[in-house]
């Protein structure tokens, strides 16, 4: 009986604090649906398809509104103009990162993705500097990708045209490319440790996209209960152990005057700042930064290619046009290179349309304001969660007629030339945009063109029967599982 009394008092206290926050603590936040105590607007938002729910609310409350995913307010930015104004024009004010997701629990405020303040600024600046010195955006990184693509093509030939799930092989290319930059080595596709490392990324990405993960973000107390998040943390520990072994190997052979890869550069920076007690360059930060680079540089690209191939199976007429362009511009005996993209407007348009259509990250993990912000007549307090609905730009009906349809024409003008669009925010926008956007663009083009140059994609069912509906549409849109045959040409 006493336990129920205590629980009742605690619940009443929570409700009181919630109502007090509603009336006195939130300032002049944008309008939004009235929240319920404790649950907020959870019952009004479909956690399994958040972007669709937010689009419905935007019709009623406008492009900037407030929802409560739990007890704390989240300001939603919907539509290109609101996104640009906040994330680009006023990027500093909206550049913070919330610390409530599964990934942020692992990162502990370190690395690139979930750090804030000075840690974020220094780590991001340093990482960009090193990546550029390692060839990011230059011919040297293109050569690395092309070399790795040859291994992919060899592995695809070994399938002998039999049905296969392409997931693992497509993940190997970006994973080995980023591995070359970070570790100065590539892994054989049959390496069991490497296979487990790649599989852990897939397992974790599925967990991140799950309904349970979104509930945990809204109610952090759930982290103390049994659930899929515990497997997520277990896989994160295994990844950490893998990374630490690589760091130890580097420490044993480090040449302070001749860094070979990202780890070497970071270890040298640590050595230079070892007398600085406030240095952001620590072993923990190195581990998390490597994990961030691997996660951002592997899963997004491999899932986009996997989803893209599914769309090409669904639309063989698009595949045929790409292959015709490949034959005309590149031929059959020379490997594609990035210069070719300037002469392949249709292929470029297809790659953009794949990313627009699949909307892989419809809503990036929430940002937060770094200071009190006056925005469109509203007062948003420092530290307020901000959710950017990228779907609203990528599926804008005025910019992309019939956005629900897969149509490369969205990125072509009347003469068949490639047409850029400011609404293309597949890599987000502003100061928190994807660090590896340039690398991802290279990989997407080189992987796809090489595959279509050497293989015919054969579906196991009729194209009209192929379902391209994502299996999860929470904060990530993952492609459904499928198999196909790679027939050499």
MARLUM-396391 format. One line per field, with one value per residue (C-alpha): x, y, z; residue in three letters; residue number from 1. Coordinates in Angstrom, 1 decimal, m for minus. Layout:
// residues N
X	X,...
Y	Y,...
Z	Z,...
resn	Ala,...
resi	NUM,...
END
This chain:
// residues 489
X	0.0,2.8,4.5,1.3,1.2,4.8,4.2,1.1,3.0,5.8,3.3,1.5,4.8,5.7,2.4,2.7,6.1,4.9,2.0,4.2,6.6,3.7,2.5,5.6,8.8,8.6,8.6,6.8,7.3,5.7,2.1,1.4,m1.1,m1.9,0.2,m1.0,0.9,3.8,3.1,3.0,2.0,3.2,m0.4,m0.7,2.5,3.1,6.5,6.8,6.4,7.3,7.8,4.3,2.8,4.8,3.7,0.0,0.6,2.4,m0.8,m2.5,0.2,2.5,6.1,7.4,5.5,6.1,5.4,6.1,7.7,7.5,7.7,10.1,9.2,10.6,10.4,9.8,11.1,9.0,9.5,12.5,12.3,12.2,15.0,17.2,16.5,17.4,20.1,21.9,21.2,21.4,23.4,25.4,22.2,20.8,24.0,23.8,23.1,20.7,22.0,19.0,19.4,21.1,24.1,24.5,24.5,27.5,29.2,29.0,29.4,32.6,33.4,31.9,28.2,27.0,29.6,28.8,30.7,34.5,34.8,32.7,34.4,37.9,37.2,35.3,37.9,40.7,38.9,38.2,41.8,43.1,40.5,41.5,45.2,44.3,42.8,39.1,37.6,40.8,42.0,43.8,40.5,38.9,41.8,41.0,37.4,38.1,40.6,38.0,35.3,37.4,37.2,33.4,33.2,35.2,33.0,29.9,31.3,31.8,28.0,27.9,24.6,22.9,20.4,22.1,21.4,23.7,23.7,27.1,29.1,27.7,28.7,32.3,33.2,32.5,33.7,37.1,37.5,37.1,39.2,42.0,41.8,41.6,43.7,45.8,44.6,41.7,40.1,39.4,35.7,36.1,37.8,35.5,36.4,35.7,32.4,31.3,32.3,30.2,27.2,27.3,26.7,23.6,22.3,22.7,21.2,18.1,17.9,18.2,15.4,13.1,10.0,11.7,14.7,12.4,10.6,13.9,14.9,11.6,11.8,15.4,14.3,13.6,17.3,17.3,14.8,15.4,15.1,16.9,19.0,21.0,22.1,22.9,25.3,26.8,27.6,29.0,31.4,32.5,33.2,35.1,37.3,38.0,39.0,41.2,43.2,43.8,44.9,47.3,48.8,49.4,50.9,53.5,54.6,54.0,56.4,55.8,57.3,55.5,51.7,50.1,46.4,43.8,44.9,48.5,47.5,45.3,48.0,50.5,48.1,47.6,51.3,51.7,48.9,49.8,50.7,47.3,44.9,42.0,42.9,40.0,42.4,42.1,42.0,38.2,37.6,39.7,37.7,34.3,35.5,36.6,33.3,31.4,33.5,32.8,29.1,28.6,30.9,29.5,25.8,24.4,26.2,25.7,21.9,21.5,23.1,21.1,17.9,19.0,19.5,16.0,14.6,16.5,15.0,11.6,12.3,14.3,13.7,15.8,18.5,18.6,19.1,21.9,23.7,23.2,24.9,27.7,28.3,28.3,30.4,32.7,32.6,33.1,36.8,37.6,36.7,34.3,35.9,34.5,35.1,32.6,29.8,29.9,29.0,26.4,23.4,20.9,23.0,23.6,19.9,19.1,21.6,20.0,16.5,17.4,18.5,15.5,12.9,14.2,14.6,17.0,17.2,13.8,14.5,18.0,18.5,17.4,19.6,19.3,19.6,23.0,21.5,18.1,16.7,14.2,12.9,9.9,8.4,8.8,11.2,13.1,15.1,18.7,18.9,15.5,15.3,14.9,13.7,14.5,12.0,14.1,11.3,9.4,12.2,12.9,9.2,8.1,5.3,6.2,9.8,9.3,6.0,4.5,7.2,5.8,6.9,10.5,11.3,14.8,13.1,13.0,16.6,16.6,15.7,13.7,17.0,18.0,20.7,21.2,19.3,20.4,17.9,18.4,15.7,18.0,18.9,19.7,22.9,21.1,22.3,24.3,27.0,25.8,25.5,27.2,31.0,31.5,29.2,31.9,33.1,29.6,28.9,32.0,31.2,27.6,28.6,31.6,29.9,26.7,28.3,30.8,28.1,25.9,28.9,29.7,26.4,22.7,20.5,18.0,15.1,13.6,10.0,8.4,9.3,5.7,5.6,8.6,7.7,10.0,8.2,10.8,10.6,11.1,10.2,11.0,14.1,15.6,14.0,15.6,15.1,13.2,15.3,15.6,17.7,18.8,21.1,24.1,24.5,27.9,27.6
Y	0.0,2.4,1.6,2.7,5.9,6.7,6.0,8.2,11.1,10.7,10.6,13.7,15.5,14.7,15.9,19.1,19.8,19.0,21.4,24.1,23.8,24.1,27.4,29.0,27.3,27.2,30.9,31.7,28.5,27.9,26.6,22.9,20.2,20.2,17.6,15.2,14.9,12.5,11.2,14.5,14.1,10.5,9.4,11.9,11.1,7.8,6.8,4.3,7.1,10.3,12.4,11.6,12.6,15.8,16.7,16.3,18.6,21.1,21.6,22.6,24.5,25.9,25.3,25.9,24.2,22.4,18.8,16.9,13.5,12.8,15.6,17.9,20.2,19.7,22.5,21.1,22.7,21.8,22.9,24.2,27.8,27.1,24.5,26.9,29.8,27.8,25.3,27.4,31.1,30.8,27.6,28.5,28.9,25.5,23.6,21.7,18.0,16.4,13.5,11.3,8.7,5.3,6.5,9.5,7.2,5.4,8.5,10.2,13.7,12.8,12.4,14.3,13.5,14.0,16.3,20.0,23.1,23.1,19.3,19.4,22.3,21.0,17.4,18.3,20.8,18.4,15.5,17.6,18.7,15.1,13.7,16.3,15.6,11.9,12.7,13.4,15.1,14.4,11.9,9.9,8.9,8.2,5.8,4.0,3.6,2.3,m0.2,m1.4,m1.6,m4.1,m6.4,m6.0,m6.9,m10.0,m11.0,m10.4,m12.6,m15.4,m15.5,m17.1,m15.4,m17.2,m15.4,m13.4,m10.8,m7.9,m6.3,m7.5,m7.0,m3.5,m2.6,m3.9,m1.2,2.0,0.2,m0.7,2.7,4.4,1.7,2.6,6.2,5.4,2.2,2.3,m1.2,m3.1,m6.3,m9.4,m10.0,m13.5,m12.1,m13.3,m10.3,m7.9,m9.7,m9.4,m5.7,m5.0,m7.0,m5.1,m1.9,m3.5,m4.8,m1.4,0.6,m1.6,m1.0,2.8,2.7,0.7,1.9,0.9,3.2,6.1,5.4,5.2,8.6,10.1,8.3,7.6,5.7,2.8,2.3,0.6,m2.0,m5.1,m4.4,m4.3,m1.4,m3.7,m5.7,m2.3,m1.5,m5.0,m4.5,m1.1,m2.6,m5.2,m2.4,m0.5,m3.5,m3.8,m0.2,m0.3,m3.2,m1.2,1.9,m0.3,m1.6,2.0,3.0,0.2,1.4,5.2,7.5,11.0,12.6,10.4,9.8,7.3,7.5,9.1,7.3,8.3,12.0,11.8,10.1,12.7,15.4,13.7,13.6,17.3,18.2,15.8,18.7,20.3,19.0,20.5,18.9,17.5,15.0,12.0,8.2,8.1,10.9,9.0,5.8,7.6,9.7,6.6,4.9,8.0,8.1,4.4,4.6,7.7,6.5,2.9,2.4,5.4,4.7,0.9,1.2,3.9,1.7,m1.3,0.6,2.1,m1.3,m2.4,0.7,m0.2,m3.7,m2.1,0.3,m1.6,1.2,3.5,0.9,0.6,4.3,4.4,1.5,3.2,6.3,4.2,2.6,5.9,7.9,5.3,2.2,m1.3,m1.5,1.5,1.9,4.8,7.9,11.0,13.1,11.0,12.2,15.6,14.0,11.6,13.8,11.0,8.8,11.9,12.6,8.9,9.0,12.2,10.8,7.6,9.6,12.0,9.2,6.8,9.7,7.5,9.9,11.6,13.2,13.4,12.9,16.1,19.1,21.7,25.4,26.7,29.9,31.6,32.1,34.5,32.8,33.9,35.7,32.9,32.5,29.2,28.8,27.5,23.7,23.2,20.1,20.9,18.4,19.0,17.3,16.8,14.9,18.2,19.5,16.2,15.6,19.2,19.0,22.4,21.5,17.8,17.1,13.8,13.4,9.9,8.6,7.6,9.9,10.9,13.8,15.6,16.5,17.0,20.1,20.1,19.5,16.5,18.4,17.8,20.3,21.1,21.8,23.6,21.4,18.3,17.9,14.3,15.1,17.5,21.2,23.7,23.1,19.7,18.4,15.1,15.3,12.7,14.0,14.3,10.8,9.4,11.1,9.5,6.1,6.1,7.1,4.7,1.7,2.0,2.7,m0.1,m2.6,m1.6,m1.6,m5.3,m6.9,m7.1,m6.9,m9.8,m9.7,m12.9,m11.7,m9.5,m5.8,m4.8,m7.2,m5.7,m3.9,m0.9,0.1,0.7,m1.8,0.9,4.6,6.1,8.2,6.0,4.5,1.1,m1.0,m4.2,m7.5,m8.9,m11.0,m10.7,m12.2,m10.4,m11.6,m10.8,m9.0
Z	0.0,0.9,m2.4,m4.3,m2.2,m3.1,m6.7,m6.7,m5.1,m7.7,m10.5,m9.2,m8.9,m12.4,m13.7,m11.7,m13.1,m16.5,m16.3,m14.7,m17.6,m20.0,m18.6,m17.1,m18.3,m22.1,m23.1,m26.4,m28.2,m31.6,m31.6,m31.7,m30.6,m26.9,m25.0,m22.4,m19.1,m19.2,m22.7,m24.5,m28.1,m28.5,m29.1,m31.9,m33.6,m35.4,m34.1,m37.0,m39.6,m37.8,m41.0,m42.3,m38.9,m38.8,m42.3,m41.2,m38.2,m40.4,m42.4,m39.3,m37.4,m40.1,m41.0,m37.4,m34.6,m31.3,m30.3,m27.1,m27.6,m24.0,m21.4,m23.3,m26.1,m29.6,m32.2,m35.7,m38.9,m41.9,m45.4,m47.3,m46.3,m42.6,m42.9,m44.8,m42.5,m39.4,m40.4,m43.0,m42.4,m38.6,m38.4,m35.3,m33.2,m34.3,m34.3,m31.0,m30.6,m28.2,m26.0,m25.7,m28.5,m28.4,m30.3,m28.1,m25.0,m26.6,m27.7,m24.3,m25.8,m27.7,m31.4,m34.3,m34.4,m30.9,m29.4,m28.7,m28.0,m28.1,m28.4,m31.6,m33.1,m32.6,m33.5,m36.6,m37.8,m37.1,m38.8,m41.9,m42.1,m41.9,m44.3,m46.9,m46.4,m46.9,m50.2,m49.5,m52.5,m54.6,m57.1,m54.4,m52.6,m56.0,m56.7,m53.4,m54.3,m57.8,m56.4,m53.9,m56.6,m58.4,m55.4,m55.4,m59.1,m58.5,m55.6,m57.7,m60.5,m57.9,m57.4,m60.9,m61.6,m58.7,m56.5,m53.7,m51.0,m52.0,m48.5,m47.2,m50.4,m51.0,m47.4,m47.9,m50.4,m48.3,m45.2,m46.7,m48.2,m44.9,m43.3,m45.7,m44.6,m40.9,m40.6,m43.7,m44.6,m46.2,m45.1,m47.1,m47.6,m46.0,m42.9,m40.1,m37.8,m40.6,m41.4,m37.8,m37.8,m40.8,m39.6,m36.3,m38.2,m39.9,m36.6,m34.9,m37.8,m37.6,m33.8,m34.4,m36.8,m34.5,m32.6,m29.3,m30.0,m30.5,m27.2,m25.4,m26.8,m25.5,m22.2,m21.2,m18.1,m20.5,m20.9,m17.5,m18.7,m20.9,m24.6,m28.0,m26.8,m24.6,m27.7,m29.3,m26.5,m26.7,m30.4,m29.6,m27.1,m29.7,m32.2,m29.5,m28.9,m32.6,m32.9,m29.7,m31.2,m34.3,m32.2,m30.2,m33.5,m34.6,m31.3,m31.6,m35.1,m34.9,m36.7,m35.3,m38.5,m41.0,m40.3,m42.6,m41.7,m39.5,m36.3,m36.8,m37.2,m34.1,m32.0,m33.0,m32.0,m28.6,m28.1,m28.9,m26.4,m23.6,m21.3,m21.9,m19.2,m21.1,m24.5,m26.5,m28.1,m25.8,m26.4,m25.7,m28.2,m30.8,m30.4,m30.7,m33.6,m35.5,m34.8,m36.0,m39.3,m39.9,m39.1,m41.2,m44.0,m44.3,m43.6,m45.4,m48.7,m48.7,m47.8,m50.5,m53.1,m52.0,m52.2,m55.5,m57.0,m55.9,m57.6,m60.8,m60.7,m60.3,m63.2,m65.9,m68.4,m66.1,m65.9,m69.7,m70.1,m67.6,m69.4,m72.7,m71.3,m69.8,m73.2,m75.0,m72.6,m71.0,m73.2,m72.0,m71.6,m69.4,m65.8,m64.9,m63.3,m61.6,m64.7,m66.5,m64.3,m65.9,m69.2,m67.8,m66.8,m66.8,m64.4,m62.2,m62.2,m61.2,m58.3,m57.0,m57.5,m55.6,m52.6,m52.9,m53.3,m50.6,m48.1,m46.1,m43.1,m43.2,m39.8,m38.5,m34.8,m33.0,m32.8,m30.0,m29.8,m28.6,m27.1,m26.7,m30.2,m31.5,m34.6,m36.7,m33.8,m31.3,m28.4,m28.3,m25.1,m25.2,m25.2,m26.8,m29.0,m32.7,m35.3,m39.0,m41.3,m44.4,m46.1,m46.4,m48.7,m50.6,m51.2,m51.9,m54.5,m56.1,m56.5,m57.4,m59.1,m58.0,m55.2,m54.3,m57.7,m58.7,m61.6,m62.7,m64.6,m61.3,m61.8,m65.6,m67.6,m70.8,m72.8,m70.7,m68.8,m65.1,m63.0,m59.5,m56.7,m53.5,m52.0,m52.3,m48.6,m48.6,m46.6,m44.4,m44.4,m42.5,m39.9,m39.0,m42.6,m43.4,m43.1,m45.8,m48.4,m51.0,m50.3,m50.5,m53.8,m55.3,m54.0,m55.2,m58.7,m59.0,m57.5,m59.5,m62.8,m62.4,m61.5,m64.5,m66.8,m66.0,m65.0,m65.9,m62.9,m62.9,m60.4,m59.1,m59.7,m62.3,m61.9,m61.3,m58.4,m56.6,m53.4,m52.7,m49.5,m46.7,m43.9,m41.2,m41.5,m38.1,m38.2,m41.0,m44.1,m44.6,m47.8,m47.6,m47.9,m51.4,m53.7,m57.3,m59.8,m61.2,m64.8,m66.4,m69.7
resn	Unk,Unk,Unk,Unk,Unk,Unk,Unk,Unk,Unk,Unk,Unk,Unk,Unk,Unk,Unk,Unk,Unk,Unk,Unk,Unk,Unk,Unk,Unk,Unk,Unk,Unk,Unk,Unk,Unk,Unk,Unk,Unk,Unk,Unk,Unk,Unk,Unk,Unk,Unk,Unk,Unk,Unk,Unk,Unk,Unk,Unk,Unk,Unk,Unk,Unk,Unk,Unk,Unk,Unk,Unk,Unk,Unk,Unk,Unk,Unk,Unk,Unk,Unk,Unk,Unk,Unk,Unk,Unk,Unk,Unk,Unk,Unk,Unk,Unk,Unk,Unk,Unk,Unk,Unk,Unk,Unk,Unk,Unk,Unk,Unk,Unk,Unk,Unk,Unk,Unk,Unk,Unk,Unk,Unk,Unk,Unk,Unk,Unk,Unk,Unk,Unk,Unk,Unk,Unk,Unk,Unk,Unk,Unk,Unk,Unk,Unk,Unk,Unk,Unk,Unk,Unk,Unk,Unk,Unk,Unk,Unk,Unk,Unk,Unk,Unk,Unk,Unk,Unk,Unk,Unk,Unk,Unk,Unk,Unk,Unk,Unk,Unk,Unk,Unk,Unk,Unk,Unk,Unk,Unk,Unk,Unk,Unk,Unk,Unk,Unk,Unk,Unk,Unk,Unk,Unk,Unk,Unk,Unk,Unk,Unk,Unk,Unk,Unk,Unk,Unk,Unk,Unk,Unk,Unk,Unk,Unk,Unk,Unk,Unk,Unk,Unk,Unk,Unk,Unk,Unk,Unk,Unk,Unk,Unk,Unk,Unk,Unk,Unk,Unk,Unk,Unk,Unk,Unk,Unk,Unk,Unk,Unk,Unk,Unk,Unk,Unk,Unk,Unk,Unk,Unk,Unk,Unk,Unk,Unk,Unk,Unk,Unk,Unk,Unk,Unk,Unk,Unk,Unk,Unk,Unk,Unk,Unk,Unk,Unk,Unk,Unk,Unk,Unk,Unk,Unk,Unk,Unk,Unk,Unk,Unk,Unk,Unk,Unk,Unk,Unk,Unk,Unk,Unk,Unk,Unk,Unk,Unk,Unk,Unk,Unk,Unk,Unk,Unk,Unk,Unk,Unk,Unk,Unk,Unk,Unk,Unk,Unk,Unk,Unk,Unk,Unk,Unk,Unk,Unk,Unk,Unk,Unk,Unk,Unk,Unk,Unk,Unk,Unk,Unk,Unk,Unk,Unk,Unk,Unk,Unk,Unk,Unk,Unk,Unk,Unk,Unk,Unk,Unk,Unk,Unk,Unk,Unk,Unk,Unk,Unk,Unk,Unk,Unk,Unk,Unk,Unk,Unk,Unk,Unk,Unk,Unk,Unk,Unk,Unk,Unk,Unk,Unk,Unk,Unk,Unk,Unk,Unk,Unk,Unk,Unk,Unk,Unk,Unk,Unk,Unk,Unk,Unk,Unk,Unk,Unk,Unk,Unk,Unk,Unk,Unk,Unk,Unk,Unk,Unk,Unk,Unk,Unk,Unk,Unk,Unk,Unk,Unk,Unk,Unk,Unk,Unk,Unk,Unk,Unk,Unk,Unk,Unk,Unk,Unk,Unk,Unk,Unk,Unk,Unk,Unk,Unk,Unk,Unk,Unk,Unk,Unk,Unk,Unk,Unk,Unk,Unk,Unk,Unk,Unk,Unk,Unk,Unk,Unk,Unk,Unk,Unk,Unk,Unk,Unk,Unk,Unk,Unk,Unk,Unk,Unk,Unk,Unk,Unk,Unk,Unk,Unk,Unk,Unk,Unk,Unk,Unk,Unk,Unk,Unk,Unk,Unk,Unk,Unk,Unk,Unk,Unk,Unk,Unk,Unk,Unk,Unk,Unk,Unk,Unk,Unk,Unk,Unk,Unk,Unk,Unk,Unk,Unk,Unk,Unk,Unk,Unk,Unk,Unk,Unk,Unk,Unk,Unk,Unk,Unk,Unk,Unk,Unk,Unk,Unk,Unk,Unk,Unk,Unk,Unk,Unk,Unk,Unk,Unk,Unk,Unk,Unk,Unk,Unk,Unk,Unk,Unk,Unk,Unk,Unk,Unk,Unk,Unk,Unk,Unk,Unk,Unk,Unk,Unk,Unk,Unk,Unk,Unk,Unk,Unk
resi	1,2,3,4,5,6,7,8,9,10,11,12,13,14,15,16,17,18,19,20,21,22,23,24,25,26,27,28,29,30,31,32,33,34,35,36,37,38,39,40,41,42,43,44,45,46,47,48,49,50,51,52,53,54,55,56,57,58,59,60,61,62,63,64,65,66,67,68,69,70,71,72,73,74,75,76,77,78,79,80,81,82,83,84,85,86,87,88,89,90,91,92,93,94,95,96,97,98,99,100,101,102,103,104,105,106,107,108,109,110,111,112,113,114,115,116,117,118,119,120,121,122,123,124,125,126,127,128,129,130,131,132,133,134,135,136,137,138,139,140,141,142,143,144,145,146,147,148,149,150,151,152,153,154,155,156,157,158,159,160,161,162,163,164,165,166,167,168,169,170,171,172,173,174,175,176,177,178,179,180,181,182,183,184,185,186,187,188,189,190,191,192,193,194,195,196,197,198,199,200,201,202,203,204,205,206,207,208,209,210,211,212,213,214,215,216,217,218,219,220,221,222,223,224,225,226,227,228,229,230,231,232,233,234,235,236,237,238,239,240,241,242,243,244,245,246,247,248,249,250,251,252,253,254,255,256,257,258,259,260,261,262,263,264,265,266,267,268,269,270,271,272,273,274,275,276,277,278,279,280,281,282,283,284,285,286,287,288,289,290,291,292,293,294,295,296,297,298,299,300,301,302,303,304,305,306,307,308,309,310,311,312,313,314,315,316,317,318,319,320,321,322,323,324,325,326,327,328,329,330,331,332,333,334,335,336,337,338,339,340,341,342,343,344,345,346,347,348,349,350,351,352,353,354,355,356,357,358,359,360,361,362,363,364,365,366,367,368,369,370,371,372,373,374,375,376,377,378,379,380,381,382,383,384,385,386,387,388,389,390,391,392,393,394,395,396,397,398,399,400,401,402,403,404,405,406,407,408,409,410,411,412,413,414,415,416,417,418,419,420,421,422,423,424,425,426,427,428,429,430,431,432,433,434,435,436,437,438,439,440,441,442,443,444,445,446,447,448,449,450,451,452,453,454,455,456,457,458,459,460,461,462,463,464,465,466,467,468,469,470,471,472,473,474,475,476,477,478,479,480,481,482,483,484,485,486,487,488,489
END
